[in-house]
Amino acid sequence: MDDYLPLSDQLKLLFDARRHETGRPYMLHEVSEATGVSLATISHMRSGRIHNPQLSTLREIAHFFNVPLRYFETHTVEECYALLTDGITRPAAVSEITFRASGLSPEAQRDILTVIKWVQAAEEQRKAGLDVPPLPHLEHDDDETEGLS
Amino acid sequence: MTQARNLSFGEQLRILISFYPNKHGQPDSITHIAEATDVSVQTLLNLLDGTSASPRLDTARQICKFYGISLDYFECKTEAECRDYLVQQRLLGASQLTQTIERETQAMSPRNKRNVLSLMEWIRRTGK
């Protein structure tokens, strides 16, 4: 048997990524009402008690959350994210980050991810009211540092 | 967002099976598909004749894996859409193979590259 990501994990990521415009996650009963899939089925799929539902059920869920059906064939969390962000119109800054990062070496891309995780952690701390040291100043070509070389 | 659904799973499955003929130019037999996918003959028959309206996730995954397609195939609404999808998949599969061959041969010495060409020529002559 293939090691697909468990359906319950796929659904958790889906509920986490696709929310109301206000940022509030969808409640199970909202999804149930919109898709016609019973509340019990959705709830059991999310908890892992149902891991092999009818494909027609998942098709309703996929339509509701606007993901392709192959979302339920993913093997890794990364694959899920790739499908979840596929075709999303991104804010300009995010597009620029993606564009710039795509030209970098794999090592540099991993560095970027590390920095992003650091910034995320810093933001959490700031939200919790803790002091966070400012990001170190990084030198750029367009800084006025032409005397050095 | 409920879209009109024109094809049943059974119809989609029938189109899929008939799209890929085996080496005798016939569609695979249900027995063969059942063995290769580890899905029971009865399950396949029930899907084909509409006794079961929808496959289970595992069944659909196994069928897709056997044919080298994704679950997205089961979103196709018309026979033409199904065929378009399958043609696309076939082209995609073929170009991936070609890319793999290109990648694998790139690092070879000129002599080995010539050997690969000789082998290809040999395959062209022997096989149809």
Contacts between the chains, C-beta under 8 A, distances in Angstrom:
chain1	res1	chain2	res2	distance
A	2	B	61	7.2
A	2	B	65	7.3
A	4	B	61	7.1
A	7	B	57	7.1
A	51	B	57	7.9
A	52	B	56	4.9
A	52	B	57	5.2
A	52	B	58	5.0
A	53	B	56	7.0
A	53	B	57	5.8
A	54	B	53	7.9
A	54	B	54	4.2
A	54	B	55	7.4
A	54	B	56	6.2
A	54	B	57	7.6
A	55	B	9	7.1
A	55	B	54	5.2
A	55	B	55	5.2
A	55	B	56	7.0
A	55	B	57	5.8
A	55	B	59	7.9
A	55	B	60	4.6
A	55	B	71	7.2
A	55	B	74	6.2
A	56	B	9	7.5
A	56	B	53	6.7
A	56	B	54	3.7
A	57	B	54	7.6
A	58	B	57	6.3
A	59	B	74	7.1
A	59	B	75	7.2
A	63	B	1	5.5
A	63	B	2	7.9
A	63	B	3	7.7
A	64	B	1	7.0
A	68	B	70	7.9
A	68	B	71	7.9
A	68	B	72	5.3
A	68	B	75	7.6
A	69	B	70	7.5
A	69	B	71	4.1
A	69	B	72	5.2
A	69	B	74	6.2
A	69	B	75	5.6
A	70	B	70	4.0
A	70	B	71	4.9
A	70	B	72	4.9
A	72	B	57	6.3
A	72	B	71	6.1
A	73	B	61	6.1
A	73	B	64	7.2
A	73	B	70	6.0
A	73	B	71	5.5
